[in-house]
Amino acid sequence: REREETACQLKSISPTAFNHLRDLQRLELDSNQLESLPEAAFQ
């Protein structure tokens, strides 16, 4: 559920951010790794 909630949050920021999250999910990164990414990665 945490990953789904994160997806919704990023999708509300921008479609690009949501696409980044999908790419990260393919790599099966855990939520801690997602949180550690710089915000610039989602801009």
mmCIF file as Biopython writes it, N, C-alpha, C and O atoms, coordinates in Angstrom:
data_model
#
loop_
_atom_site.group_PDB
_atom_site.id
_atom_site.type_symbol
_atom_site.label_atom_id
_atom_site.label_alt_id
_atom_site.label_comp_id
_atom_site.label_asym_id
_atom_site.label_entity_id
_atom_site.label_seq_id
_atom_site.pdbx_PDB_ins_code
_atom_site.Cartn_x
_atom_site.Cartn_y
_atom_site.Cartn_z
_atom_site.occupancy
_atom_site.B_iso_or_equiv
_atom_site.auth_seq_id
_atom_site.auth_asym_id
_atom_site.pdbx_PDB_model_num
ATOM 1   N N  . ARG A ? 1  ? 0.834  -1.207 0.000   1.0 0.0 1  A 1 
ATOM 2   C CA . ARG A ? 1  ? 0.000  0.000  0.000   1.0 0.0 1  A 1 
ATOM 3   C C  . ARG A ? 1  ? 0.865  1.253  0.000   1.0 0.0 1  A 1 
ATOM 4   O O  . ARG A ? 1  ? 0.517  2.250  -0.632  1.0 0.0 1  A 1 
ATOM 5   N N  . GLU A ? 2  ? 1.987  1.205  0.704   1.0 0.0 2  A 1 
ATOM 6   C CA . GLU A ? 2  ? 2.859  2.385  0.760   1.0 0.0 2  A 1 
ATOM 7   C C  . GLU A ? 2  ? 3.285  2.796  -0.643  1.0 0.0 2  A 1 
ATOM 8   O O  . GLU A ? 2  ? 3.321  3.982  -0.969  1.0 0.0 2  A 1 
ATOM 9   N N  . ARG A ? 3  ? 3.603  1.813  -1.461  1.0 0.0 3  A 1 
ATOM 10  C CA . ARG A ? 3  ? 4.064  2.116  -2.815  1.0 0.0 3  A 1 
ATOM 11  C C  . ARG A ? 3  ? 2.935  2.732  -3.636  1.0 0.0 3  A 1 
ATOM 12  O O  . ARG A ? 3  ? 3.167  3.642  -4.432  1.0 0.0 3  A 1 
ATOM 13  N N  . GLU A ? 4  ? 1.707  2.235  -3.440  1.0 0.0 4  A 1 
ATOM 14  C CA . GLU A ? 4  ? 0.571  2.789  -4.181  1.0 0.0 4  A 1 
ATOM 15  C C  . GLU A ? 4  ? 0.299  4.224  -3.748  1.0 0.0 4  A 1 
ATOM 16  O O  . GLU A ? 4  ? -0.004 5.084  -4.576  1.0 0.0 4  A 1 
ATOM 17  N N  . GLU A ? 5  ? 0.409  4.479  -2.442  1.0 0.0 5  A 1 
ATOM 18  C CA . GLU A ? 5  ? 0.175  5.835  -1.942  1.0 0.0 5  A 1 
ATOM 19  C C  . GLU A ? 5  ? 1.229  6.780  -2.505  1.0 0.0 5  A 1 
ATOM 20  O O  . GLU A ? 5  ? 0.925  7.916  -2.870  1.0 0.0 5  A 1 
ATOM 21  N N  . THR A ? 6  ? 2.466  6.304  -2.573  1.0 0.0 6  A 1 
ATOM 22  C CA . THR A ? 6  ? 3.545  7.129  -3.117  1.0 0.0 6  A 1 
ATOM 23  C C  . THR A ? 6  ? 3.262  7.438  -4.585  1.0 0.0 6  A 1 
ATOM 24  O O  . THR A ? 6  ? 3.495  8.555  -5.048  1.0 0.0 6  A 1 
ATOM 25  N N  . ALA A ? 7  ? 2.761  6.448  -5.306  1.0 0.0 7  A 1 
ATOM 26  C CA . ALA A ? 7  ? 2.447  6.649  -6.717  1.0 0.0 7  A 1 
ATOM 27  C C  . ALA A ? 7  ? 1.404  7.746  -6.882  1.0 0.0 7  A 1 
ATOM 28  O O  . ALA A ? 7  ? 1.518  8.591  -7.770  1.0 0.0 7  A 1 
ATOM 29  N N  . CYS A ? 8  ? 0.391  7.729  -6.028  1.0 0.0 8  A 1 
ATOM 30  C CA . CYS A ? 8  ? -0.655 8.749  -6.102  1.0 0.0 8  A 1 
ATOM 31  C C  . CYS A ? 8  ? -0.080 10.125 -5.793  1.0 0.0 8  A 1 
ATOM 32  O O  . CYS A ? 8  ? -0.433 11.110 -6.442  1.0 0.0 8  A 1 
ATOM 33  N N  . GLN A ? 9  ? 0.794  10.192 -4.816  1.0 0.0 9  A 1 
ATOM 34  C CA . GLN A ? 9  ? 1.390  11.474 -4.441  1.0 0.0 9  A 1 
ATOM 35  C C  . GLN A ? 9  ? 2.228  12.021 -5.592  1.0 0.0 9  A 1 
ATOM 36  O O  . GLN A ? 9  ? 2.141  13.204 -5.920  1.0 0.0 9  A 1 
ATOM 37  N N  . LEU A ? 10 ? 3.031  11.170 -6.198  1.0 0.0 10 A 1 
ATOM 38  C CA . LEU A ? 10 ? 3.881  11.621 -7.292  1.0 0.0 10 A 1 
ATOM 39  C C  . LEU A ? 10 ? 3.040  11.977 -8.513  1.0 0.0 10 A 1 
ATOM 40  O O  . LEU A ? 10 ? 3.341  12.943 -9.215  1.0 0.0 10 A 1 
ATOM 41  N N  . LYS A ? 11 ? 2.002  11.212 -8.765  1.0 0.0 11 A 1 
ATOM 42  C CA . LYS A ? 11 ? 1.154  11.481 -9.923  1.0 0.0 11 A 1 
ATOM 43  C C  . LYS A ? 11 ? 0.483  12.836 -9.780  1.0 0.0 11 A 1 
ATOM 44  O O  . LYS A ? 11 ? 0.226  13.517 -10.773 1.0 0.0 11 A 1 
ATOM 45  N N  . SER A ? 12 ? 0.198  13.230 -8.534  1.0 0.0 12 A 1 
ATOM 46  C CA . SER A ? 12 ? -0.432 14.530 -8.308  1.0 0.0 12 A 1 
ATOM 47  C C  . SER A ? 12 ? 0.570  15.654 -8.534  1.0 0.0 12 A 1 
ATOM 48  O O  . SER A ? 12 ? 0.184  16.800 -8.766  1.0 0.0 12 A 1 
ATOM 49  N N  . ILE A ? 13 ? 1.870  15.322 -8.465  1.0 0.0 13 A 1 
ATOM 50  C CA . ILE A ? 13 ? 2.904  16.336 -8.690  1.0 0.0 13 A 1 
ATOM 51  C C  . ILE A ? 13 ? 3.064  16.561 -10.197 1.0 0.0 13 A 1 
ATOM 52  O O  . ILE A ? 13 ? 2.992  17.694 -10.673 1.0 0.0 13 A 1 
ATOM 53  N N  . SER A ? 14 ? 3.280  15.484 -10.933 1.0 0.0 14 A 1 
ATOM 54  C CA . SER A ? 14 ? 3.425  15.595 -12.380 1.0 0.0 14 A 1 
ATOM 55  C C  . SER A ? 14 ? 3.428  14.208 -13.006 1.0 0.0 14 A 1 
ATOM 56  O O  . SER A ? 14 ? 3.845  13.241 -12.369 1.0 0.0 14 A 1 
ATOM 57  N N  . PRO A ? 15 ? 2.966  14.104 -14.250 1.0 0.0 15 A 1 
ATOM 58  C CA . PRO A ? 15 ? 2.979  12.812 -14.944 1.0 0.0 15 A 1 
ATOM 59  C C  . PRO A ? 15 ? 4.392  12.267 -15.061 1.0 0.0 15 A 1 
ATOM 60  O O  . PRO A ? 15 ? 4.599  11.055 -14.996 1.0 0.0 15 A 1 
ATOM 61  N N  . THR A ? 16 ? 5.369  13.158 -15.233 1.0 0.0 16 A 1 
ATOM 62  C CA . THR A ? 16 ? 6.757  12.719 -15.360 1.0 0.0 16 A 1 
ATOM 63  C C  . THR A ? 16 ? 7.212  12.018 -14.094 1.0 0.0 16 A 1 
ATOM 64  O O  . THR A ? 16 ? 7.899  10.998 -14.148 1.0 0.0 16 A 1 
ATOM 65  N N  . ALA A ? 17 ? 6.825  12.572 -12.955 1.0 0.0 17 A 1 
ATOM 66  C CA . ALA A ? 17 ? 7.203  11.960 -11.683 1.0 0.0 17 A 1 
ATOM 67  C C  . ALA A ? 17 ? 6.597  10.564 -11.573 1.0 0.0 17 A 1 
ATOM 68  O O  . ALA A ? 17 ? 7.238  9.634  -11.084 1.0 0.0 17 A 1 
ATOM 69  N N  . PHE A ? 18 ? 5.362  10.430 -12.030 1.0 0.0 18 A 1 
ATOM 70  C CA . PHE A ? 18 ? 4.701  9.124  -11.972 1.0 0.0 18 A 1 
ATOM 71  C C  . PHE A ? 18 ? 5.433  8.125  -12.860 1.0 0.0 18 A 1 
ATOM 72  O O  . PHE A ? 18 ? 5.581  6.958  -12.497 1.0 0.0 18 A 1 
ATOM 73  N N  . ASN A ? 19 ? 5.892  8.588  -14.032 1.0 0.0 19 A 1 
ATOM 74  C CA . ASN A ? 19 ? 6.643  7.706  -14.925 1.0 0.0 19 A 1 
ATOM 75  C C  . ASN A ? 19 ? 7.948  7.275  -14.282 1.0 0.0 19 A 1 
ATOM 76  O O  . ASN A ? 19 ? 8.360  6.122  -14.412 1.0 0.0 19 A 1 
ATOM 77  N N  . HIS A ? 20 ? 8.604  8.206  -13.581 1.0 0.0 20 A 1 
ATOM 78  C CA . HIS A ? 20 ? 9.840  7.860  -12.880 1.0 0.0 20 A 1 
ATOM 79  C C  . HIS A ? 20 ? 9.567  6.771  -11.855 1.0 0.0 20 A 1 
ATOM 80  O O  . HIS A ? 20 ? 10.344 5.827  -11.717 1.0 0.0 20 A 1 
ATOM 81  N N  . LEU A ? 21 ? 8.464  6.906  -11.140 1.0 0.0 21 A 1 
ATOM 82  C CA . LEU A ? 21 ? 8.138  5.922  -10.110 1.0 0.0 21 A 1 
ATOM 83  C C  . LEU A ? 21 ? 7.911  4.552  -10.745 1.0 0.0 21 A 1 
ATOM 84  O O  . LEU A ? 21 ? 8.352  3.539  -10.202 1.0 0.0 21 A 1 
ATOM 85  N N  . ARG A ? 22 ? 7.236  4.512  -11.878 1.0 0.0 22 A 1 
ATOM 86  C CA . ARG A ? 22 ? 7.004  3.225  -12.546 1.0 0.0 22 A 1 
ATOM 87  C C  . ARG A ? 22 ? 8.334  2.594  -12.934 1.0 0.0 22 A 1 
ATOM 88  O O  . ARG A ? 22 ? 8.509  1.382  -12.803 1.0 0.0 22 A 1 
ATOM 89  N N  . ASP A ? 23 ? 9.272  3.409  -13.412 1.0 0.0 23 A 1 
ATOM 90  C CA . ASP A ? 23 ? 10.585 2.877  -13.775 1.0 0.0 23 A 1 
ATOM 91  C C  . ASP A ? 23 ? 11.283 2.315  -12.540 1.0 0.0 23 A 1 
ATOM 92  O O  . ASP A ? 23 ? 11.919 1.263  -12.596 1.0 0.0 23 A 1 
ATOM 93  N N  . LEU A ? 24 ? 11.155 3.028  -11.430 1.0 0.0 24 A 1 
ATOM 94  C CA . LEU A ? 24 ? 11.784 2.571  -10.194 1.0 0.0 24 A 1 
ATOM 95  C C  . LEU A ? 24 ? 11.140 1.271  -9.717  1.0 0.0 24 A 1 
ATOM 96  O O  . LEU A ? 24 ? 11.824 0.390  -9.196  1.0 0.0 24 A 1 
ATOM 97  N N  . GLN A ? 25 ? 9.841  1.155  -9.893  1.0 0.0 25 A 1 
ATOM 98  C CA . GLN A ? 25 ? 9.150  -0.068 -9.474  1.0 0.0 25 A 1 
ATOM 99  C C  . GLN A ? 25 ? 9.643  -1.257 -10.291 1.0 0.0 25 A 1 
ATOM 100 O O  . GLN A ? 25 ? 9.723  -2.374 -9.779  1.0 0.0 25 A 1 
ATOM 101 N N  . ARG A ? 26 ? 9.974  -1.020 -11.557 1.0 0.0 26 A 1 
ATOM 102 C CA . ARG A ? 26 ? 10.492 -2.114 -12.379 1.0 0.0 26 A 1 
ATOM 103 C C  . ARG A ? 26 ? 11.804 -2.624 -11.800 1.0 0.0 26 A 1 
ATOM 104 O O  . ARG A ? 26 ? 12.120 -3.810 -11.896 1.0 0.0 26 A 1 
ATOM 105 N N  . LEU A ? 27 ? 12.559 -1.719 -11.201 1.0 0.0 27 A 1 
ATOM 106 C CA . LEU A ? 27 ? 13.827 -2.105 -10.586 1.0 0.0 27 A 1 
ATOM 107 C C  . LEU A ? 27 ? 13.608 -2.671 -9.192  1.0 0.0 27 A 1 
ATOM 108 O O  . LEU A ? 27 ? 14.550 -3.109 -8.532  1.0 0.0 27 A 1 
ATOM 109 N N  . GLU A ? 28 ? 12.353 -2.656 -8.752  1.0 0.0 28 A 1 
ATOM 110 C CA . GLU A ? 28 ? 11.975 -3.215 -7.457  1.0 0.0 28 A 1 
ATOM 111 C C  . GLU A ? 28 ? 12.721 -2.554 -6.302  1.0 0.0 28 A 1 
ATOM 112 O O  . GLU A ? 28 ? 13.150 -3.219 -5.359  1.0 0.0 28 A 1 
ATOM 113 N N  . LEU A ? 29 ? 12.865 -1.243 -6.393  1.0 0.0 29 A 1 
ATOM 114 C CA . LEU A ? 29 ? 13.465 -0.521 -5.274  1.0 0.0 29 A 1 
ATOM 115 C C  . LEU A ? 29 ? 12.438 -0.434 -4.151  1.0 0.0 29 A 1 
ATOM 116 O O  . LEU A ? 29 ? 11.237 -0.336 -4.401  1.0 0.0 29 A 1 
ATOM 117 N N  . ASP A ? 30 ? 12.919 -0.469 -2.926  1.0 0.0 30 A 1 
ATOM 118 C CA . ASP A ? 30 ? 11.964 -0.376 -1.823  1.0 0.0 30 A 1 
ATOM 119 C C  . ASP A ? 30 ? 11.665 1.084  -1.515  1.0 0.0 30 A 1 
ATOM 120 O O  . ASP A ? 30 ? 12.314 1.986  -2.044  1.0 0.0 30 A 1 
ATOM 121 N N  . SER A ? 31 ? 10.684 1.305  -0.663  1.0 0.0 31 A 1 
ATOM 122 C CA . SER A ? 31 ? 10.235 2.665  -0.379  1.0 0.0 31 A 1 
ATOM 123 C C  . SER A ? 31 ? 11.349 3.513  0.222   1.0 0.0 31 A 1 
ATOM 124 O O  . SER A ? 31 ? 11.410 4.716  -0.029  1.0 0.0 31 A 1 
ATOM 125 N N  . ASN A ? 32 ? 12.225 2.911  1.005   1.0 0.0 32 A 1 
ATOM 126 C CA . ASN A ? 32 ? 13.318 3.678  1.598   1.0 0.0 32 A 1 
ATOM 127 C C  . ASN A ? 32 ? 14.233 4.239  0.520   1.0 0.0 32 A 1 
ATOM 128 O O  . ASN A ? 32 ? 14.691 5.377  0.626   1.0 0.0 32 A 1 
ATOM 129 N N  . GLN A ? 33 ? 14.503 3.455  -0.510  1.0 0.0 33 A 1 
ATOM 130 C CA . GLN A ? 33 ? 15.355 3.926  -1.594  1.0 0.0 33 A 1 
ATOM 131 C C  . GLN A ? 33 ? 14.656 5.031  -2.378  1.0 0.0 33 A 1 
ATOM 132 O O  . GLN A ? 33 ? 15.300 5.984  -2.817  1.0 0.0 33 A 1 
ATOM 133 N N  . LEU A ? 34 ? 13.340 4.909  -2.556  1.0 0.0 34 A 1 
ATOM 134 C CA . LEU A ? 34 ? 12.601 5.948  -3.264  1.0 0.0 34 A 1 
ATOM 135 C C  . LEU A ? 34 ? 12.670 7.256  -2.499  1.0 0.0 34 A 1 
ATOM 136 O O  . LEU A ? 34 ? 12.848 8.322  -3.088  1.0 0.0 34 A 1 
ATOM 137 N N  . GLU A ? 35 ? 12.527 7.171  -1.175  1.0 0.0 35 A 1 
ATOM 138 C CA . GLU A ? 35 ? 12.537 8.379  -0.356  1.0 0.0 35 A 1 
ATOM 139 C C  . GLU A ? 35 ? 13.911 9.033  -0.355  1.0 0.0 35 A 1 
ATOM 140 O O  . GLU A ? 35 ? 14.019 10.246 -0.178  1.0 0.0 35 A 1 
ATOM 141 N N  . SER A ? 36 ? 14.969 8.235  -0.553  1.0 0.0 36 A 1 
ATOM 142 C CA . SER A ? 36 ? 16.326 8.774  -0.491  1.0 0.0 36 A 1 
ATOM 143 C C  . SER A ? 36 ? 16.733 9.476  -1.787  1.0 0.0 36 A 1 
ATOM 144 O O  . SER A ? 36 ? 17.753 10.165 -1.833  1.0 0.0 36 A 1 
ATOM 145 N N  . LEU A ? 37 ? 15.926 9.298  -2.844  1.0 0.0 37 A 1 
ATOM 146 C CA . LEU A ? 37 ? 16.259 9.942  -4.113  1.0 0.0 37 A 1 
ATOM 147 C C  . LEU A ? 37 ? 16.092 11.458 -4.014  1.0 0.0 37 A 1 
ATOM 148 O O  . LEU A ? 37 ? 15.209 11.949 -3.312  1.0 0.0 37 A 1 
ATOM 149 N N  . PRO A ? 38 ? 16.950 12.190 -4.723  1.0 0.0 38 A 1 
ATOM 150 C CA . PRO A ? 38 ? 16.825 13.654 -4.711  1.0 0.0 38 A 1 
ATOM 151 C C  . PRO A ? 38 ? 15.533 14.088 -5.395  1.0 0.0 38 A 1 
ATOM 152 O O  . PRO A ? 38 ? 15.065 13.441 -6.332  1.0 0.0 38 A 1 
ATOM 153 N N  . GLU A ? 39 ? 14.969 15.181 -4.919  1.0 0.0 39 A 1 
ATOM 154 C CA . GLU A ? 39 ? 13.711 15.660 -5.502  1.0 0.0 39 A 1 
ATOM 155 C C  . GLU A ? 39 ? 13.885 16.004 -6.978  1.0 0.0 39 A 1 
ATOM 156 O O  . GLU A ? 39 ? 12.929 15.936 -7.750  1.0 0.0 39 A 1 
ATOM 157 N N  . ALA A ? 40 ? 15.095 16.369 -7.368  1.0 0.0 40 A 1 
ATOM 158 C CA . ALA A ? 40 ? 15.355 16.735 -8.759  1.0 0.0 40 A 1 
ATOM 159 C C  . ALA A ? 40 ? 15.028 15.579 -9.700  1.0 0.0 40 A 1 
ATOM 160 O O  . ALA A ? 40 ? 14.695 15.803 -10.864 1.0 0.0 40 A 1 
ATOM 161 N N  . ALA A ? 41 ? 15.119 14.367 -9.212  1.0 0.0 41 A 1 
ATOM 162 C CA . ALA A ? 41 ? 14.855 13.204 -10.051 1.0 0.0 41 A 1 
ATOM 163 C C  . ALA A ? 41 ? 13.392 13.142 -10.472 1.0 0.0 41 A 1 
ATOM 164 O O  . ALA A ? 41 ? 13.046 12.474 -11.446 1.0 0.0 41 A 1 
ATOM 165 N N  . PHE A ? 42 ? 12.535 13.844 -9.728  1.0 0.0 42 A 1 
ATOM 166 C CA . PHE A ? 42 ? 11.101 13.783 -10.027 1.0 0.0 42 A 1 
ATOM 167 C C  . PHE A ? 42 ? 10.592 15.064 -10.678 1.0 0.0 42 A 1 
ATOM 168 O O  . PHE A ? 42 ? 9.383  15.267 -10.789 1.0 0.0 42 A 1 
ATOM 169 N N  . GLN A ? 43 ? 11.503 15.922 -11.105 1.0 0.0 43 A 1 
ATOM 170 C CA . GLN A ? 43 ? 11.076 17.175 -11.729 1.0 0.0 43 A 1 
ATOM 171 C C  . GLN A ? 43 ? 11.074 17.041 -13.245 1.0 0.0 43 A 1 
ATOM 172 O O  . GLN A ? 43 ? 10.742 17.995 -13.948 1.0 0.0 43 A 1 
#
